[in-house]
Amino acid sequence: MSESIPAELFVLLRTARHVVVLTGAGVSAESGIPTFRNKMMGLWERYEAEELARADAFRRDRALVWGWYEWRRKLVMLAQPNPAHLAIAALAERTPRLTVITQNVDDLHERAGSRGVIHLHGEIQRPRCFACNRPFAFGPGIPDEPEGGRRLEPPRCAHCNGYIRPGVVWFGEMLPQDAWKAAAKACEACDLMFVVGTSALVHPAASLPEIAARRGVPTVQVNPNATALDDVMRFNLTGAAGEIMPRLL
């Protein structure tokens, strides 16, 4: 059991008019989706995740990169929303306005019932052409990948015959500007902000809580570990998101 939740926080939550929830990899990890800091497996044991999540890596060996992301996409499709996802979705029914911002590329928030989720780092289920940027639609079903994955040549674009790339933001790429602007606007307008399961190491997403904190807005961190935001947050709740978020609800 994590530490007790301050009574003041319950009062703030009951009276808030616009709540923002920023989630990171720790929330998805509780559904079994490995973070970039998890040990790689199978074909990819000799690589670091950061080496594969780059445009240059795709140019050098697109079958390797596409195969890795298809393995990750399979994990996403087999995973289920956990109590944190469900509590965040249910919270939207109990507060006048709730904005969910996520650094995760999966669709677990949506499957839990959240609407209008802002995806800062893209969505693994929405690939696009590496050449012309047109969207590409996956067929039905879960990728049939053996445990540990394998190299897999990506499909081709029906418009320009270019190769399809994962629909995520790679290292060295700009965030989707519409998503970033919407996220920053929400942080500038909210009166309560939760930061759940993020290490606060990936920028510019890590700067969003500071936008709210600078305005004097109550900010709440939910994380089992210490992070760079510990001194910024008004409340630091130590524990798993799947335990604390339902208790807040």
CORWO-V561505 format. One record per residue. N is the residue number from 1. RES is the residue in three letters. PHI is phi as a letter, one per 20 degrees, with the letter a starting at -180 (NA if undefined). D_CENTER is the distance of its C-alpha to the mean C-alpha in whole Angstrom. Layout:
# CORWO-V561505
n = {N	N}
res = {RES	RES}
phi = {PHI	PHI}
d_center = {D_CENTER	D_CENTER}
This chain:
# CORWO-V561505
n = {1	2	3	4	5	6	7	8	9	10	11	12	13	14	15	16	17	18	19	20	21	22	23	24	25	26	27	28	29	30	31	32	33	34	35	36	37	38	39	40	41	42	43	44	45	46	47	48	49	50	51	52	53	54	55	56	57	58	59	60	61	62	63	64	65	66	67	68	69	70	71	72	73	74	75	76	77	78	79	80	81	82	83	84	85	86	87	88	89	90	91	92	93	94	95	96	97	98	99	100	101	102	103	104	105	106	107	108	109	110	111	112	113	114	115	116	117	118	119	120	121	122	123	124	125	126	127	128	129	130	131	132	133	134	135	136	137	138	139	140	141	142	143	144	145	146	147	148	149	150	151	152	153	154	155	156	157	158	159	160	161	162	163	164	165	166	167	168	169	170	171	172	173	174	175	176	177	178	179	180	181	182	183	184	185	186	187	188	189	190	191	192	193	194	195	196	197	198	199	200	201	202	203	204	205	206	207	208	209	210	211	212	213	214	215	216	217	218	219	220	221	222	223	224	225	226	227	228	229	230	231	232	233	234	235	236	237	238	239	240	241	242	243	244	245	246	247	248	249}
res = {MET	SER	GLU	SER	ILE	PRO	ALA	GLU	LEU	PHE	VAL	LEU	LEU	ARG	THR	ALA	ARG	HIS	VAL	VAL	VAL	LEU	THR	GLY	ALA	GLY	VAL	SER	ALA	GLU	SER	GLY	ILE	PRO	THR	PHE	ARG	ASN	LYS	MET	MET	GLY	LEU	TRP	GLU	ARG	TYR	GLU	ALA	GLU	GLU	LEU	ALA	ARG	ALA	ASP	ALA	PHE	ARG	ARG	ASP	ARG	ALA	LEU	VAL	TRP	GLY	TRP	TYR	GLU	TRP	ARG	ARG	LYS	LEU	VAL	MET	LEU	ALA	GLN	PRO	ASN	PRO	ALA	HIS	LEU	ALA	ILE	ALA	ALA	LEU	ALA	GLU	ARG	THR	PRO	ARG	LEU	THR	VAL	ILE	THR	GLN	ASN	VAL	ASP	ASP	LEU	HIS	GLU	ARG	ALA	GLY	SER	ARG	GLY	VAL	ILE	HIS	LEU	HIS	GLY	GLU	ILE	GLN	ARG	PRO	ARG	CYS	PHE	ALA	CYS	ASN	ARG	PRO	PHE	ALA	PHE	GLY	PRO	GLY	ILE	PRO	ASP	GLU	PRO	GLU	GLY	GLY	ARG	ARG	LEU	GLU	PRO	PRO	ARG	CYS	ALA	HIS	CYS	ASN	GLY	TYR	ILE	ARG	PRO	GLY	VAL	VAL	TRP	PHE	GLY	GLU	MET	LEU	PRO	GLN	ASP	ALA	TRP	LYS	ALA	ALA	ALA	LYS	ALA	CYS	GLU	ALA	CYS	ASP	LEU	MET	PHE	VAL	VAL	GLY	THR	SER	ALA	LEU	VAL	HIS	PRO	ALA	ALA	SER	LEU	PRO	GLU	ILE	ALA	ALA	ARG	ARG	GLY	VAL	PRO	THR	VAL	GLN	VAL	ASN	PRO	ASN	ALA	THR	ALA	LEU	ASP	ASP	VAL	MET	ARG	PHE	ASN	LEU	THR	GLY	ALA	ALA	GLY	GLU	ILE	MET	PRO	ARG	LEU	LEU}
phi = {NA	f	f	f	e	g	g	g	f	f	f	f	f	f	d	f	d	b	d	d	c	d	d	c	f	f	f	f	g	f	d	n	e	f	e	f	e	f	f	f	b	l	g	e	g	e	d	e	g	f	f	e	e	b	f	f	f	f	f	f	b	f	f	f	f	f	f	f	f	f	f	f	f	f	g	f	f	e	f	c	g	e	g	f	g	f	f	f	f	f	f	f	e	d	c	g	b	c	d	d	d	c	e	e	d	e	d	f	f	f	f	f	o	f	d	m	f	e	e	f	d	n	c	f	e	c	f	b	f	f	e	d	m	f	f	c	d	f	f	f	n	e	g	e	d	f	g	n	m	a	f	b	f	f	f	d	f	f	e	c	m	f	e	e	d	f	e	d	e	e	g	n	d	f	f	g	f	f	f	f	f	f	f	f	f	f	f	e	d	f	d	a	c	d	c	c	m	c	f	m	d	e	d	e	g	f	e	f	g	f	f	f	f	f	e	n	f	g	c	c	d	c	a	f	c	f	c	f	e	g	e	e	f	f	c	c	d	e	q	f	g	f	e	f	f	f	f	f	f}
d_center = {25	23	25	27	25	27	29	28	24	25	28	25	23	26	27	24	24	21	18	14	11	9	6	5	6	9	8	7	10	12	12	14	11	12	10	12	14	16	19	19	22	24	25	22	23	25	22	19	16	16	19	18	15	18	20	23	22	22	25	27	26	24	25	23	20	20	21	18	15	17	17	13	14	16	14	12	15	17	14	14	13	14	16	13	11	15	16	14	15	18	18	18	22	23	22	23	20	17	14	10	8	4	3	1	5	7	9	9	9	12	14	14	15	13	15	14	10	9	7	8	7	9	9	10	13	14	16	19	22	22	25	25	22	23	20	21	21	20	23	23	22	20	21	24	23	25	24	22	22	24	25	25	26	24	25	27	27	29	30	30	30	28	25	22	19	15	13	11	11	13	15	17	16	16	13	14	16	16	13	13	17	15	13	16	18	17	17	20	21	20	22	20	16	14	12	10	9	9	12	12	13	11	13	14	10	12	15	14	15	18	19	19	21	24	25	25	23	22	19	18	16	15	15	17	18	19	17	18	18	20	23	21	20	23	22	20	20	20	18	16	14	15	18	18	16	19	22	21	21}
